[in-house]
Structure formats: structure tokens, C-alpha cells
Amino acid sequence: MADRTNEIIRLQNQIILDMTRRNLLKVGDDLWGPISEDTVELTPPPGYPPVPDALGEGETEQEKQTDAQEKQEEAPQKEDMDTLLAELNSYIGLDVVKAEVESLINLVKVNKLRREHELPTEELSLHMVFSGNPGTGKTMIARLMSRIYHSLGILSKGHLVEVDRSGLVAGYVGQTAIKTKEVIDKALGGVLFIDEAYALSTRGPQDYGQEAIETLLKNMEDHRDDLVVIVAGYVNLMNDFVHSNPGLQSRFNRFLYFPDYSVEEMAAIFEMRCKKAGYQLDEKADEVLRRIIREESEDNIGFGNARGVRNLFEQAISRQANRLAKKDVLTRDELMTLTAEDLEDAQEELDEETAAE
């Protein structure tokens, strides 16, 4: 309670002293001409807690510890590279992406060693274009890349800021640059991930998206030592986006293509979700799962790879809950088991939602 009282008194004193300083300066200007603020010294009355000045004098030990802790939180510890690579290799599918990421890591490592040995090095552009259909793991890999870059010492924080057009573009002249700059400031020290980035350049030269692109390019240059930008979207649209502006073309020269998951890979993702959530498939459901994934992938354009698998899983456990709610007594196995009926009902629900859209 005493600490809280002292803090209130300290803040009140600060306000009073600031007001008094301004008043004295105003009076001095009227009587003797402009007076430097440095000549006006004010000290709190005896017995009052010290008021910190602009240089931080009078700062308590607790405040110093808090500041140190905040700085430490801003720069998290680097993760072990072997652990990050193990996580990368644990992802289902994405073989081409994994190979490209490991190749990039090796390139950055060797480049760093060459600098340490005072050998010539090429300036690496670490900004990337992720192209592929929805649900192919682009955001997941972007998040991992931010941590990998931090581990390699390229980024100071290693966090991910994810936006789309709506997060960058405003509705009035001059506001888009401000909005885009605010997002970039949040991403400094990490990765700025712009999903469906092509939407910034597909609405004509008078659109505010161009303003966002120009602001982005300027800040990529200003903060090239502590900012990585990854743009993502459909393959053809992303190619058009990068080639729509010479500045984009010069900065984004590293492309990662994310292929669609196979039926077996999507089934493995579904089974992994079951395992993590404490569910299991019965014998008939295992075969039905693959049939449903194959049908949805071929006929349902909105199924969306891993995203569709997630929706199917969520619908399946919802159908299971409806089925089990009718029983008075339930065993552990019943609570854990998803049946073929649950999956078929889930598919029907997904198809109805797609038809309604």
C-alpha cells in the first residue's frame, strides 16, 4: 500500500513540477526574454519521493529491474538450430519446401563464416515469395522461418506479424502510408507476412494499395538489417504481383512453391490431429477418411488442403458429440472413437456449407 501511495505522490509531483517549470519559463520570457529550460531547476520538497528527470536520475532499483526485464522480453533467447530443423522435418509432406529451407540455412551459415574470415560475400536477399493454394503450410513455415532467422542472428526478435490488404490499406489519401508504417514498426526484428499480397496491386494505379507497396519498399531498404518480408498467395497471381513493380522484382528473388498435399498426407494430418486431441479412428473410419478426402479434394474447390482437414476433423468430433449425447452411459473408448458415420455426417455438413456460400 505504501509503494502505491509513493507512486501516486511521485506522479503528482511530476505534474506539478512540469506545470511550474512551464509557468516560470513563460514569466521569464515576458520579463527578460527567452530563458533556457536547463536554467530552471526544480527539486521536490523534503520528504517527497524523488522525481526522475529526462536522464532517468532518481529511478528506483525496482524500475531499473523492470526496464531490464522488458528489454530481455523484447529480445527472446535464440532457439537451438538442431531443434528447429527437427521441427521442420516433423511436418507432414512439404519435402520440396524443407529442402529449400535447409539450403537457405546452409547458405546463410556459410556467408556468415566467410565474413568472419574476411572473405568476399554476396549480399543475400532474405525476403521471400511463398506461392501455393490455401492450406499448404505457408503461414506455418513463415512462422518457423522467423525463428530460424533469429537463431542465425539475422533478426533481433524472431516474431511474426501477419497481415493482408486490409491491415495495410486505409480508405483516405495519405492514411495508407501511416497504417503500413505502423504494421512495419510492429514487425521490426522479425518477419512481416503479407497473405494474398497480390491484392495490393490488382485494383488499378489509382488504388491506395500502390501507396502501401511504395511504403513497404522504402522500409525494406531502411530496415534491411532487421526486417524480413514474406509475401504469399496463389502461384500465378504472385508472379504477376512481383513483376508489377521493379522495386518488388529486385527485392523478392527467392521463391518457395508449396504443392498441394496428397490424400495420404492429408489423412496423416487428420490422424495426427486425432492423436493430439485424444481421439482414434475405428477400422471402418480409416478407409472412409481417405475416400472423403479424395472426394473433397476433387470436387470441393474450397476444401483447402490442411485447412479442409482441420474443418473435417472439427465437424467429425461435433457429429460424434451429437451421437454420444443420446447415451446415458459412456466408456472411455466410446469417448475417444470416431466412427465412419461421424466422418460421413461431417462430410455432409461441409458440403452443405459449401453449397450455401
GUMAR-694287 format. One line per 4 residues: number of its first residue (from 0); for each residue x, y, z of C-alpha. Coordinates in Angstrom, 3 decimals. Each point is the difference from the previous one (the first is absolute). Example, Ala and Ser with C-alpha at 12.3 -4.5 7.8 and 13.67 -1.06 7.14 Angstrom:
# residues 2
0	12.300 -4.500 7.800  1.370 3.440 -0.660 $
This chain:
# residues 357
0	0.000 0.000 0.000  2.899 2.331 0.878  1.629 -0.637 -3.385  -3.248 0.874 -1.771 $
4	-0.364 3.230 2.036  3.587 1.024 -0.791  -0.589 -0.666 -3.703  -3.117 2.228 -0.016 $
8	1.877 2.767 1.834  2.907 -0.315 -2.420  -2.267 0.385 -3.020  -1.808 2.970 1.571 $
12	3.336 1.691 0.741  1.132 -0.548 -3.570  -3.137 1.680 -1.359  0.308 2.949 2.427 $
16	3.696 0.491 -0.751  -0.567 -0.107 -3.751  -2.778 2.591 0.269  2.126 2.229 2.240 $
20	2.970 -0.228 -2.373  -2.154 1.037 -2.947  -1.513 2.918 1.960  3.428 1.259 1.096 $
24	1.277 -0.165 -3.559  -3.019 1.974 -1.207  0.507 2.671 2.684  3.726 0.154 -0.784 $
28	-0.688 0.462 -3.695  -2.304 2.928 0.793  2.504 1.717 2.356  3.475 -0.809 -1.329 $
32	-0.381 -1.720 -3.365  0.377 -3.718 -0.837  1.399 -2.126 2.827  1.511 -3.453 -0.537 $
36	-1.965 -2.767 1.681  3.303 -1.319 1.376  0.305 3.074 2.250  -3.273 -0.758 1.775 $
40	0.813 -2.535 2.699  -2.774 -1.322 2.167  0.386 -2.496 2.817  -2.775 -1.703 1.936 $
44	-0.649 1.082 3.600  1.827 -1.871 2.802  -1.532 -3.383 0.789  -1.547 -0.551 -3.450 $
48	1.071 -2.885 -2.244  2.543 1.032 -2.654  -1.354 0.955 -3.415  1.960 -1.537 -2.901 $
52	1.137 2.479 -2.631  0.520 -0.529 -3.721  3.319 -1.745 0.679  -1.603 -2.554 2.273 $
56	1.558 1.343 3.268  -1.923 -1.013 3.089  -1.109 -3.285 -1.601  -0.600 -2.651 2.620 $
60	1.706 -3.379 -0.035  -3.345 -1.656 -0.677  -0.560 2.251 -3.040  3.479 -0.830 -1.286 $
64	-0.717 -3.711 0.346  -3.324 0.440 -1.816  1.703 1.832 -2.879  2.625 -2.739 -0.261 $
68	-2.690 -2.676 0.000  -1.962 1.781 -2.752  3.123 0.219 -2.175  0.656 -3.691 0.562 $
72	-3.578 -0.841 -0.995  0.390 2.075 -3.161  2.992 -2.108 -1.032  -0.892 -3.649 0.767 $
76	2.673 -2.634 0.262  1.122 -1.663 -3.195  -1.284 -3.515 -0.526  2.304 -2.905 -0.761 $
80	0.314 -0.491 -3.761  -0.095 -3.796 0.252  -3.307 0.266 1.873  -1.433 2.289 -2.679 $
84	1.114 -2.341 -2.781  -1.538 -2.948 1.839  -3.279 1.915 0.160  0.232 0.775 -3.720 $
88	0.561 -3.664 -0.858  -2.891 -1.073 2.229  -2.504 1.778 -2.231  -1.976 -2.313 -2.268 $
92	0.825 0.361 -3.706  1.649 3.226 -1.232  3.089 -1.888 -1.207  0.926 2.645 -2.583 $
96	-0.523 2.809 2.499  2.105 -1.772 2.637  2.869 -0.426 -2.452  -0.152 3.681 -1.017 $
100	-0.074 1.181 3.614  2.979 -2.170 0.966  1.904 1.240 -3.068  -0.713 3.604 1.001 $
104	1.178 -0.659 3.570  3.261 -1.477 -1.314  0.514 2.979 -2.305  -0.478 2.479 2.846 $
108	2.343 -1.963 2.288  2.798 -0.147 -2.592  -0.455 3.676 -0.875  0.369 0.863 3.685 $
112	3.171 -2.081 0.318  1.502 1.651 -3.079  -0.527 3.425 1.562  1.653 -1.189 3.205 $
116	3.027 -1.061 -2.067  -0.026 3.334 -1.874  -0.874 -1.631 -3.311  -2.181 1.653 -2.666 $
120	-3.721 -0.686 0.365  -3.054 0.627 -2.114  -2.819 1.983 1.594  -2.819 -2.474 0.608 $
124	-3.602 0.953 -0.584  -1.968 -1.872 2.652  -3.412 1.350 -0.992  -2.083 -2.789 -1.507 $
128	-3.049 -0.801 -2.093  -2.108 -2.935 1.194  -2.344 -1.218 -2.729  -2.591 -2.746 0.144 $
132	-3.618 -0.778 0.750  -1.616 0.694 3.400  0.787 -2.440 2.787  3.400 -1.119 -1.313 $
136	1.983 1.174 3.043  1.185 3.459 -1.086  -0.764 1.766 3.286  1.435 -2.900 2.007 $
140	3.305 0.124 -1.882  0.125 3.819 0.195  -0.320 -0.208 3.766  2.789 -2.580 0.148 $
144	2.198 2.096 -2.315  -0.275 2.962 2.369  1.363 -2.177 2.809  2.732 -1.441 -2.231 $
148	1.152 3.478 -1.070  0.099 1.028 3.651  2.071 -3.078 0.854  2.427 0.871 -2.807 $
152	0.401 3.522 1.386  -1.670 1.676 -2.990  -3.058 1.255 1.910  0.101 1.472 3.506 $
156	-3.381 -1.356 1.187  -1.230 -2.715 -2.346  -3.735 0.627 0.272  -2.603 -0.073 -2.775 $
160	-2.482 2.737 -0.880  -2.688 -1.229 -2.402  -2.182 2.372 -2.050  -1.927 0.183 -3.250 $
164	-1.090 2.954 -2.134  -2.487 1.229 2.608  2.774 0.276 2.575  2.066 2.313 -2.210 $
168	-2.390 2.055 -2.127  -2.170 2.829 1.346  -2.936 1.730 -1.658  1.348 3.549 -0.272 $
172	2.903 1.731 -1.727  3.147 -0.013 2.140  -1.344 -2.434 2.596  1.298 -3.169 -1.654 $
176	3.651 0.986 0.457  -0.604 0.594 3.711  -1.887 -3.270 0.425  2.636 -2.002 -1.877 $
180	2.836 1.627 1.971  -1.683 -0.935 3.285  -0.165 -3.649 -1.062  3.638 0.053 -1.116 $
184	1.074 1.487 3.339  -1.706 -2.911 1.783  1.843 -2.454 -2.242  3.488 1.478 0.486 $
188	2.346 -2.670 1.282  -2.164 -2.719 -1.525  -1.921 -1.073 -3.081  -2.846 1.933 -1.610 $
192	-2.246 -2.567 -1.707  -2.417 1.469 -2.560  -2.632 -2.523 -1.060  -1.710 0.432 -3.379 $
196	2.503 2.781 -0.714  -1.102 0.191 -3.636  -3.121 1.839 1.192  2.223 3.070 0.462 $
200	0.637 0.335 -3.729  -3.095 -1.319 -1.768  -2.356 2.968 0.335  1.570 2.532 -2.328 $
204	2.615 2.775 0.290  -2.335 2.326 1.914  -0.553 -2.524 2.779  1.535 0.633 3.434 $
208	1.669 -3.413 -0.189  2.761 1.616 -2.064  0.687 2.348 2.890  0.363 -3.017 2.299 $
212	2.461 -1.614 -2.420  2.146 3.138 -0.221  0.045 0.367 3.784  0.898 -3.659 0.356 $
216	2.885 0.251 -2.480  1.459 3.068 1.703  -0.071 -1.613 3.419  1.446 -3.261 -1.298 $
220	3.004 2.068 -1.071  0.149 2.108 3.174  -0.200 -3.077 2.262  1.708 -2.590 -2.185 $
224	2.163 -1.149 2.935  -2.897 -0.900 2.302  -3.123 -0.670 -2.068  -0.984 -2.855 -2.301 $
228	-3.153 0.200 -2.118  -1.770 -3.096 -1.313  -2.838 0.450 -2.482  -2.383 -2.872 -0.723 $
232	-2.860 -1.022 -2.250  -1.038 -1.963 -3.071  2.813 -0.878 -2.437  -1.015 1.974 -3.103 $
236	-1.266 2.997 1.944  3.220 0.218 2.021  2.094 -0.108 -3.173  -2.051 2.899 -1.371 $
240	0.338 1.870 3.293  3.793 -0.249 0.159  0.374 1.080 -3.643  -2.430 2.905 0.377 $
244	2.662 2.236 1.551  3.780 0.153 -0.654  0.613 0.537 3.703  -1.875 -3.174 0.916 $
248	1.815 -1.951 -2.675  3.422 1.067 1.300  -0.756 -0.786 3.632  -1.958 -3.242 -0.381 $
252	2.187 -2.445 -1.887  -0.410 -3.057 2.217  -3.085 -2.127 -0.733  -1.385 -2.953 1.953 $
256	-2.756 -2.034 -1.603  -2.392 -1.866 2.305  -1.607 -2.953 -1.811  -3.388 -1.414 0.940 $
260	0.018 -2.820 2.539  -0.641 -3.527 -1.255  -2.936 -2.050 1.319  2.346 -2.056 2.168 $
264	1.649 3.130 1.419  -3.369 1.547 0.847  -1.115 -3.257 1.629  3.203 0.063 2.053 $
268	-0.745 3.589 1.057  -3.504 -1.046 1.076  1.390 -2.931 1.997  2.577 2.276 1.614 $
272	-2.792 2.324 1.110  -1.861 -2.982 1.440  3.048 -1.083 1.968  0.663 3.452 1.425 $
276	-3.644 0.469 1.010  -0.480 -3.472 1.478  -2.075 -1.594 -2.758  0.357 -3.128 -2.101 $
280	-1.589 -1.391 -3.155  -1.739 -3.343 -0.068  0.883 -2.495 -2.747  -2.737 1.057 -2.423 $
284	0.607 3.728 0.583  3.612 -0.257 -1.146  -1.038 -1.059 -3.514  -2.909 2.466 -0.115 $
288	2.342 2.852 0.952  2.137 -0.473 -3.105  -3.048 -0.246 -2.243  -1.462 3.217 1.383 $
292	3.292 1.897 -0.357  0.356 -1.204 -3.595  -3.549 1.038 -0.885  0.241 3.385 1.690 $
296	3.361 0.762 -1.602  -1.374 -0.756 -3.469  -3.484 1.506 0.264  0.136 2.689 2.691 $
300	2.132 2.945 -1.122  -0.202 1.524 3.471  1.261 -3.069 1.854  3.466 1.504 0.273 $
304	2.545 -2.712 0.830  0.948 0.021 3.703  -2.637 2.658 0.650  -2.666 -2.349 -1.371 $
308	1.344 -2.820 2.153  -0.317 2.193 3.072  -3.607 0.869 -0.862  -0.794 -3.671 -0.617 $
312	1.494 -0.947 3.370  -1.932 2.686 1.858  -3.247 -1.042 -1.652  0.709 -3.668 0.757 $
316	0.432 0.529 3.731  -3.143 2.143 -0.007  -1.949 -2.820 -1.698  1.450 -2.463 2.513 $
320	-1.164 2.192 2.887  -3.533 0.078 -1.404  0.008 -3.781 -0.332  1.369 -0.670 3.488 $
324	-2.302 2.503 1.701  -2.887 -2.401 -0.544  1.589 -2.662 2.235  -0.287 -0.111 3.775 $
328	3.231 -1.901 0.666  3.234 0.439 -1.953  3.312 -1.822 0.120  3.429 1.531 -0.472 $
332	0.363 -1.699 -3.387  -3.330 1.387 -1.202  1.048 3.511 0.979  3.234 -0.394 -1.953 $
336	-1.281 -1.749 -3.133  -1.062 1.681 -3.230  -2.098 -2.258 -2.206  -0.629 -0.148 -3.736 $
340	-3.438 1.446 0.708  1.554 3.024 1.736  2.221 0.666 -3.009  -2.807 -0.397 -2.531 $
344	-2.225 2.368 1.981  2.907 2.458 0.164  0.457 -0.178 -3.771  -3.691 0.666 -0.531 $
348	0.222 3.059 2.233  3.036 1.329 -1.893  -1.745 -0.456 -3.334  -3.086 1.849 1.253 $
352	2.130 2.901 1.204  1.784 0.166 -3.356  -3.295 -0.035 -1.906  -1.350 2.825 2.158 $
356	2.993 2.279 -0.703 $
